[in-house]
Amino acid sequence: MKTIEDLGDLRGKRVLVRSDFNVPLDGSTITDDGRVRAALPTLTALLDAGARVVVTAHLGRPKGAPEAKYSLAPVAARLGELLGRPVALAEDTVGESAKATVAGLGDGEIALLENIRFDPRETSKVDAEREELAEELASLADVFVSDGFGVVHRKQASVYDVARRLPSAVGSLVLKEVASLRKATEDPERPYVVVLGGSKVSDKLGVIANLLTKADRLLIGGGMVFTFLAAKGHSVGSSLLEEDQIETVKGYLADAEQRGVEIVLPTDIVVADAFAADSPHDVVAADAIPDGRIGLDIGPESGELFRSKILDAKTVVWNGPAGVFEFEAFSAGTRAVAQALVDAGSAGAFTIVGGGDSAAAVRMLGFDEAGFGHISTGGGASLELLEGKTLPGIAVLEEEA
């Protein structure tokens, strides 16, 4: 892949940057600006080079039409604060406002186009529709820089099609993401340990199947653990359970045993009366969850077990929280996993937090991000790399090189 340095002198050139600004909002307040901050190195480098920077990004899941709650206005304001310079916000994606805003840029100035998913062509399954939008985006720029890792697994107009129409390069964020995840998956230093959490086994079927051929040890937490416990014949009460995946999980357990891959399940569970922050709760054995109660976190004994299975690793990838970390009463398991990664990293392991809820948990629970080898900005893209899939937004850049 070409990098920004390969694009030559960018002074005065219009550079279209695809960023990932899909940040969580409380009204118009950004509650976690991690993705905005992750974009700063690439944007700053381009601005310092005298480029006229035009950023396109999405927020949320609008249905192909403008929706005020999904406007990028809060992002423009926060980005301006972080950059220490104004960020012009176009009122549309590729329309008259976008054209006028871009035309008004001087060297070393930056504009943000309104949410690209306000245009239904962005995510269209019809090639011609995406290509039409890509042509309009390309007309606003001289070169393209892909720096939104959270969307490189999508074949979308602003990710894939536009890269085929302009001289293209990879931004520093995507370059770091791909290098880090490939380092962890293609030739990892061993022992190679993967911690998987989150709510559903079905979200990670391909990942688990692929990791059984690569990892030395899988630690299973989060809501998905209950399908594993059920596959071993245990009752899980009212906990989240995907009954249609039980046979698949039995196959994983048998495959792991045959391959010599260790699958580590919790030995105790924090159960509650209901899914609520203030619900009465206590700790029970993982094979003795009472009827009518719901598991919301791994227990303290399991936290210590997971820690011991992480500390001797040389490569650790973590994707998915161990429990409902948003509720203080059910955050201890996720906190234990995060702390174990920090300690493993201090002992020389290469550690990756695989984006999405795991990255949010690290910040919400107050961990110093510098304590991890790499914190990914893209949950879905990270999972697909772990699954061994080809990512369209990366493949097209490799074609360009």
RAKA-V859761 format. One record per residue. N is the residue number from 1. RES is the residue in three letters. SS is DSSP state (@ for helix, = for strand, . for the rest). PSI is psi as a letter, one per 40 degrees, with the letter a starting at -180 (* if undefined). OMEGA is omega as a letter, one per 30 degrees, with the letter a starting at -180 (* if undefined). Layout:
# RAKA-V859761
N&RES&SS&PSI&OMEGA, N&RES&SS&PSI&OMEGA
This chain:
# RAKA-V859761
1&MET&.&h&l, 2&LYS&.&i&l, 3&THR&=&i&a, 4&ILE&@&d&a, 5&GLU&@&d&a, 6&ASP&@&e&a, 7&LEU&@&e&l, 8&GLY&.&a&a, 9&ASP&.&h&a, 10&LEU&.&e&a, 11&ARG&.&h&l, 12&GLY&.&e&a, 13&LYS&.&i&l, 14&ARG&=&h&a, 15&VAL&=&h&l, 16&LEU&=&h&a, 17&VAL&=&h&l, 18&ARG&=&h&l, 19&SER&.&i&l, 20&ASP&.&h&l, 21&PHE&.&f&l, 22&ASN&.&g&a, 23&VAL&.&i&l, 24&PRO&.&h&a, 25&LEU&=&i&l, 26&ASP&=&g&a, 27&GLY&.&b&l, 28&SER&.&e&a, 29&THR&=&h&l, 30&ILE&=&h&a, 31&THR&.&e&l, 32&ASP&.&h&a, 33&ASP&.&f&a, 34&GLY&@&d&a, 35&ARG&@&d&l, 36&VAL&@&d&l, 37&ARG&@&d&a, 38&ALA&@&d&a, 39&ALA&@&e&a, 40&LEU&@&d&a, 41&PRO&@&d&a, 42&THR&@&d&a, 43&LEU&@&d&l, 44&THR&@&d&l, 45&ALA&@&d&a, 46&LEU&@&d&l, 47&LEU&@&d&l, 48&ASP&@&d&l, 49&ALA&.&e&l, 50&GLY&.&e&l, 51&ALA&.&i&l, 52&ARG&=&h&a, 53&VAL&=&h&l, 54&VAL&=&h&a, 55&VAL&=&h&l, 56&THR&=&i&a, 57&ALA&.&i&l, 58&HIS&.&i&l, 59&LEU&.&h&l, 60&GLY&.&a&a, 61&ARG&.&g&l, 62&PRO&.&i&a, 63&LYS&.&f&l, 64&GLY&.&f&l, 65&ALA&.&i&a, 66&PRO&.&h&l, 67&GLU&.&h&a, 68&ALA&@&d&a, 69&LYS&@&e&l, 70&TYR&@&e&l, 71&SER&.&i&l, 72&LEU&.&e&l, 73&ALA&@&d&l, 74&PRO&@&d&l, 75&VAL&@&d&l, 76&ALA&@&d&l, 77&ALA&@&d&a, 78&ARG&@&d&l, 79&LEU&@&d&l, 80&GLY&@&d&l, 81&GLU&@&d&a, 82&LEU&@&d&l, 83&LEU&@&d&a, 84&GLY&.&f&l, 85&ARG&.&i&a, 86&PRO&.&i&l, 87&VAL&=&h&l, 88&ALA&=&h&l, 89&LEU&=&h&l, 90&ALA&.&i&a, 91&GLU&.&e&l, 92&ASP&.&a&a, 93&THR&.&d&a, 94&VAL&.&e&a, 95&GLY&.&a&a, 96&GLU&@&d&l, 97&SER&@&d&l, 98&ALA&@&d&a, 99&LYS&@&d&a, 100&ALA&@&d&a, 101&THR&@&d&l, 102&VAL&@&d&a, 103&ALA&@&d&a, 104&GLY&.&e&a, 105&LEU&.&i&l, 106&GLY&.&i&l, 107&ASP&.&h&l, 108&GLY&.&e&l, 109&GLU&.&i&a, 110&ILE&=&i&l, 111&ALA&=&i&l, 112&LEU&=&h&l, 113&LEU&.&i&l, 114&GLU&.&i&a, 115&ASN&.&h&a, 116&ILE&@&d&l, 117&ARG&@&e&l, 118&PHE&@&e&l, 119&ASP&.&h&a, 120&PRO&@&e&a, 121&ARG&@&d&a, 122&GLU&@&d&a, 123&THR&@&e&a, 124&SER&.&i&l, 125&LYS&.&e&l, 126&VAL&.&h&a, 127&ASP&@&d&a, 128&ALA&@&d&l, 129&GLU&@&d&l, 130&ARG&@&d&a, 131&GLU&@&d&l, 132&GLU&@&d&l, 133&LEU&@&d&l, 134&ALA&@&d&l, 135&GLU&@&d&a, 136&GLU&@&d&l, 137&LEU&@&d&a, 138&ALA&@&d&a, 139&SER&.&e&l, 140&LEU&.&e&a, 141&ALA&.&i&l, 142&ASP&.&d&l, 143&VAL&=&i&a, 144&PHE&=&h&l, 145&VAL&=&h&l, 146&SER&=&h&a, 147&ASP&.&f&l, 148&GLY&.&g&a, 149&PHE&@&d&a, 150&GLY&@&e&a, 151&VAL&@&e&a, 152&VAL&.&e&l, 153&HIS&.&e&a, 154&ARG&.&h&l, 155&LYS&.&g&a, 156&GLN&.&i&a, 157&ALA&@&d&a, 158&SER&@&e&a, 159&VAL&@&d&a, 160&TYR&@&d&a, 161&ASP&@&d&a, 162&VAL&@&d&l, 163&ALA&@&e&l, 164&ARG&@&e&a, 165&ARG&.&e&a, 166&LEU&.&i&l, 167&PRO&=&h&a, 168&SER&=&i&l, 169&ALA&=&i&l, 170&VAL&=&h&l, 171&GLY&.&i&a, 172&SER&@&d&l, 173&LEU&@&d&a, 174&VAL&@&d&l, 175&LEU&@&d&l, 176&LYS&@&d&l, 177&GLU&@&d&a, 178&VAL&@&d&a, 179&ALA&@&d&a, 180&SER&@&d&a, 181&LEU&@&d&l, 182&ARG&@&d&l, 183&LYS&@&d&a, 184&ALA&@&e&a, 185&THR&@&d&a, 186&GLU&.&d&l, 187&ASP&.&g&a, 188&PRO&.&i&l, 189&GLU&.&h&a, 190&ARG&.&i&g, 191&PRO&.&i&l, 192&TYR&=&h&a, 193&VAL&=&h&l, 194&VAL&=&h&l, 195&VAL&=&h&a, 196&LEU&=&h&l, 197&GLY&.&a&a, 198&GLY&.&i&a, 199&SER&.&d&a, 200&LYS&.&h&l, 201&VAL&@&d&a, 202&SER&@&d&l, 203&ASP&@&e&a, 204&LYS&@&f&a, 205&LEU&@&d&a, 206&GLY&@&d&l, 207&VAL&@&d&a, 208&ILE&@&d&a, 209&ALA&@&d&a, 210&ASN&@&d&a, 211&LEU&@&d&l, 212&LEU&.&e&l, 213&THR&.&e&a, 214&LYS&.&d&a, 215&ALA&.&i&l, 216&ASP&.&d&a, 217&ARG&=&h&l, 218&LEU&=&h&l, 219&LEU&=&h&a, 220&ILE&=&h&l, 221&GLY&.&a&l, 222&GLY&.&a&a, 223&GLY&.&d&a, 224&MET&.&e&a, 225&VAL&@&d&a, 226&PHE&@&d&l, 227&THR&@&d&l, 228&PHE&@&d&l, 229&LEU&@&d&l, 230&ALA&@&d&l, 231&ALA&@&d&l, 232&LYS&.&e&l, 233&GLY&.&e&a, 234&HIS&.&i&l, 235&SER&.&i&a, 236&VAL&.&e&l, 237&GLY&.&b&l, 238&SER&.&e&a, 239&SER&.&i&l, 240&LEU&.&h&a, 241&LEU&.&h&l, 242&GLU&.&g&a, 243&GLU&@&d&a, 244&ASP&@&e&l, 245&GLN&@&e&a, 246&ILE&@&d&a, 247&GLU&@&d&l, 248&THR&@&d&a, 249&VAL&@&d&l, 250&LYS&@&d&l, 251&GLY&@&d&l, 252&TYR&@&d&a, 253&LEU&@&d&l, 254&ALA&@&d&l, 255&ASP&@&d&l, 256&ALA&@&d&l, 257&GLU&@&d&a, 258&GLN&@&d&a, 259&ARG&@&e&a, 260&GLY&.&f&l, 261&VAL&.&h&a, 262&GLU&=&h&l, 263&ILE&=&h&a, 264&VAL&=&h&l, 265&LEU&=&i&l, 266&PRO&.&i&l, 267&THR&.&e&l, 268&ASP&=&i&a, 269&ILE&=&i&l, 270&VAL&=&h&a, 271&VAL&=&i&a, 272&ALA&=&i&l, 273&ASP&.&d&a, 274&ALA&.&i&l, 275&PHE&.&g&a, 276&ALA&.&i&a, 277&ALA&.&d&a, 278&ASP&.&e&a, 279&SER&.&h&l, 280&PRO&.&h&a, 281&HIS&=&i&l, 282&ASP&=&i&a, 283&VAL&=&h&l, 284&VAL&=&i&l, 285&ALA&=&i&a, 286&ALA&.&d&l, 287&ASP&.&e&a, 288&ALA&.&f&l, 289&ILE&.&h&a, 290&PRO&.&i&l, 291&ASP&.&i&l, 292&GLY&.&e&l, 293&ARG&.&i&a, 294&ILE&=&h&l, 295&GLY&=&h&a, 296&LEU&=&e&l, 297&ASP&=&i&l, 298&ILE&=&i&a, 299&GLY&.&i&a, 300&PRO&@&d&l, 301&GLU&@&d&l, 302&SER&@&d&l, 303&GLY&@&d&l, 304&GLU&@&d&l, 305&LEU&@&d&l, 306&PHE&@&d&l, 307&ARG&@&d&a, 308&SER&@&d&a, 309&LYS&@&e&l, 310&ILE&@&d&a, 311&LEU&@&d&a, 312&ASP&.&e&a, 313&ALA&.&i&l, 314&LYS&.&d&l, 315&THR&=&h&l, 316&VAL&=&h&l, 317&VAL&=&h&a, 318&TRP&=&h&l, 319&ASN&=&h&l, 320&GLY&.&h&a, 321&PRO&.&i&a, 322&ALA&.&e&a, 323&GLY&.&a&a, 324&VAL&.&g&a, 325&PHE&.&d&l, 326&GLU&.&d&l, 327&PHE&.&h&a, 328&GLU&@&d&a, 329&ALA&@&e&a, 330&PHE&@&f&a, 331&SER&.&e&a, 332&ALA&@&d&a, 333&GLY&@&d&l, 334&THR&@&d&l, 335&ARG&@&d&l, 336&ALA&@&d&l, 337&VAL&@&d&a, 338&ALA&@&d&a, 339&GLN&@&d&l, 340&ALA&@&d&l, 341&LEU&@&d&l, 342&VAL&@&d&a, 343&ASP&@&d&l, 344&ALA&@&d&l, 345&GLY&@&d&l, 346&SER&@&d&l, 347&ALA&.&e&l, 348&GLY&.&e&l, 349&ALA&.&i&l, 350&PHE&=&h&a, 351&THR&=&h&l, 352&ILE&=&h&l, 353&VAL&=&h&a, 354&GLY&.&f&l, 355&GLY&.&a&l, 356&GLY&@&b&a, 357&ASP&@&d&l, 358&SER&@&d&l, 359&ALA&@&d&l, 360&ALA&@&d&l, 361&ALA&@&d&l, 362&VAL&@&d&a, 363&ARG&@&d&a, 364&MET&@&d&a, 365&LEU&.&e&l, 366&GLY&.&e&l, 367&PHE&.&i&l, 368&ASP&.&h&a, 369&GLU&@&d&l, 370&ALA&@&e&a, 371&GLY&@&e&a, 372&PHE&.&i&a, 373&GLY&.&d&l, 374&HIS&=&h&l, 375&ILE&=&h&a, 376&SER&.&i&l, 377&THR&.&e&a, 378&GLY&.&h&a, 379&GLY&@&d&a, 380&GLY&@&d&l, 381&ALA&@&d&l, 382&SER&@&d&a, 383&LEU&@&d&a, 384&GLU&@&d&l, 385&LEU&@&d&l, 386&LEU&@&d&a, 387&GLU&.&e&l, 388&GLY&.&e&a, 389&LYS&.&i&l, 390&THR&.&h&a, 391&LEU&.&h&a, 392&PRO&@&d&a, 393&GLY&@&d&l, 394&ILE&@&d&a, 395&ALA&@&d&a, 396&VAL&@&d&l, 397&LEU&@&d&l, 398&GLU&@&d&l, 399&GLU&@&d&a, 400&GLU&@&d&a, 401&ALA&.&*&*
